Amino acid sequence: MKIGVIQLQSVLDPAQNLKTIRKFLDEARANGAEAVFLPEVFYSMSDGTRPTPYLVEGKNEHYEAIRKLATDSGLYILGGSAATNVDGKIMNRSYNFSPDGTELMIYDKMNLFAVDLSKHPSNTVVNESKVYTNGNTPKLLPFKEFKIGLSICFDLRFPELFRSYSAQGANVLSISSAFTVPTGKAHWHTLVRARAIENQSYVIASAQWGQHNEKMSTFGHSLIIDPWGEILADAGEGEKIIFAEISLEKIEAVRARMNVLRNPKA
């Protein structure tokens, strides 16, 4: 199956973000992709000190705008998150839609990020707990012949979440992110590849990139990693879409190889 991963420089205004996404969805369809993964807070990027005013709530116009990305493109829209008001609590919620607009599954970010880099040149200070309420339920999404473990950004640093997904049969891990520049440079590639290697699973890590506002700057480098830990595609910097083929056969081959390595007399 061919998949696409969109890397964005999202801003506060969802109309501008949707325009960019739709351009890349046209490219995905032209390239024969069946599914496209979006990054964290693709719909509207706030400055991290307060929630965006463009909140998804129930089936409001913002929900429908996201849903229409799937129905208008005829593609699976997976992984990406949007700030969502749930009974007065703001959740960082991943939305996943089939081409006919069916909501396949939602996932609320479980591990909230906090960093004080006020003395770093980036001057990044983020404490998500001041904006969001954390979720508490891992979600495993059946998707054709695959099973996708859903996660968002800071979840990446909690390997036990991905091991639990693996134990439940996950063979693809979705990590939609908006990694800051300093932590991205230091840890992004290492952590994403580690999650693939540990679980012998594809990792699809869609990311934000660039200067979004006065307070938020992200690293980019959206990645598609195979179950052996090899980088199939790296978006580097800039807004773009990257592609790769994923296959159940590759997963099975890597897992069989690892079983032989663990049990050389088997």
LINWORA-V572617 format. One record per backbone hydrogen bond with DSSP energy under -1.0 kcal/mol. CO is the residue of the C=O (numbers start at 0). NH is the residue of the N-H. E is the energy in kcal/mol with one decimal. If there is no record, write none. Layout:
{{CO & NH & E} {CO & NH & E}}
This chain:
{{0 & 245 & -2.9} {1 & 33 & -2.6} {2 & 243 & -1.6} {3 & 36 & -2.6} {4 & 241 & -2.2} {6 & 239 & -1.4} {7 & 208 & -3.0} {10 & 44 & -2.2} {12 & 16 & -1.4} {13 & 17 & -3.0} {14 & 18 & -1.8} {15 & 19 & -1.6} {16 & 20 & -2.5} {17 & 21 & -2.7} {18 & 22 & -1.4} {19 & 23 & -1.8} {20 & 24 & -2.4} {21 & 25 & -2.0} {22 & 26 & -1.5} {23 & 27 & -2.5} {24 & 28 & -2.5} {25 & 29 & -2.2} {26 & 30 & -1.4} {27 & 32 & -2.5} {28 & 31 & -1.4} {33 & 75 & -2.3} {34 & 3 & -2.4} {35 & 77 & -2.8} {36 & 5 & -2.5} {38 & 41 & -1.0} {38 & 80 & -1.2} {52 & 54 & -1.3} {55 & 84 & -3.0} {56 & 59 & -1.3} {59 & 63 & -2.3} {60 & 64 & -1.8} {61 & 65 & -1.7} {62 & 66 & -2.6} {63 & 67 & -2.3} {65 & 68 & -1.1} {66 & 69 & -1.1} {66 & 70 & -1.7} {67 & 71 & -2.7} {68 & 72 & -1.0} {69 & 73 & -2.3} {75 & 35 & -2.8} {76 & 96 & -2.8} {77 & 37 & -2.3} {77 & 79 & -1.2} {79 & 94 & -2.5} {80 & 41 & -1.1} {81 & 92 & -1.8} {82 & 55 & -2.3} {83 & 90 & -3.2} {85 & 88 & -1.7} {88 & 85 & -3.5} {89 & 132 & -2.9} {90 & 83 & -2.6} {90 & 92 & -1.0} {91 & 108 & -2.7} {92 & 81 & -2.4} {93 & 106 & -1.4} {95 & 103 & -2.9} {96 & 76 & -2.0} {97 & 100 & -2.3} {101 & 97 & -2.2} {106 & 93 & -3.7} {108 & 134 & -3.0} {112 & 127 & -3.1} {114 & 125 & -2.6} {116 & 119 & -1.4} {119 & 122 & -2.0} {123 & 116 & -3.3} {125 & 114 & -3.2} {126 & 129 & -1.9} {127 & 130 & -1.8} {127 & 131 & -3.7} {138 & 149 & -2.4} {140 & 147 & -3.1} {142 & 145 & -2.7} {145 & 142 & -2.9} {146 & 170 & -2.2} {146 & 171 & -1.8} {147 & 140 & -3.4} {148 & 173 & -2.7} {150 & 175 & -1.6} {151 & 154 & -2.2} {152 & 155 & -2.7} {153 & 156 & -1.7} {154 & 157 & -2.2} {157 & 160 & -1.7} {158 & 162 & -2.2} {159 & 163 & -2.0} {160 & 164 & -1.7} {161 & 165 & -2.4} {162 & 166 & -2.3} {163 & 167 & -1.0} {164 & 169 & -2.4} {165 & 168 & -1.8} {170 & 201 & -2.1} {171 & 148 & -2.8} {172 & 203 & -2.9} {173 & 150 & -1.2} {175 & 152 & -2.0} {178 & 218 & -2.5} {179 & 183 & -2.2} {180 & 184 & -2.6} {181 & 185 & -1.6} {182 & 186 & -2.6} {183 & 187 & -1.4} {186 & 190 & -2.8} {187 & 191 & -2.5} {188 & 192 & -2.3} {189 & 193 & -2.1} {190 & 194 & -2.1} {191 & 195 & -1.5} {192 & 196 & -2.6} {193 & 197 & -3.0} {194 & 198 & -1.2} {195 & 199 & -1.1} {195 & 200 & -1.4} {201 & 172 & -2.6} {202 & 224 & -2.7} {203 & 174 & -2.6} {204 & 222 & -2.2} {205 & 176 & -3.3} {206 & 7 & -1.0} {207 & 219 & -1.7} {209 & 217 & -2.4} {215 & 211 & -2.5} {215 & 212 & -1.2} {216 & 180 & -1.1} {217 & 209 & -2.0} {221 & 234 & -2.6} {222 & 204 & -2.9} {223 & 231 & -2.8} {223 & 232 & -1.3} {224 & 202 & -2.0} {225 & 228 & -2.3} {229 & 225 & -2.7} {232 & 223 & -2.0} {235 & 220 & -3.0} {239 & 6 & -3.2} {241 & 4 & -2.4} {243 & 2 & -2.7} {246 & 250 & -1.4} {247 & 251 & -2.5} {248 & 252 & -2.4} {249 & 253 & -2.3} {250 & 254 & -2.5} {251 & 255 & -2.2} {252 & 256 & -2.1} {253 & 257 & -2.5} {254 & 258 & -1.9} {255 & 259 & -1.8} {256 & 260 & -2.0} {257 & 261 & -2.1} {258 & 262 & -2.0} {262 & 265 & -2.3}}
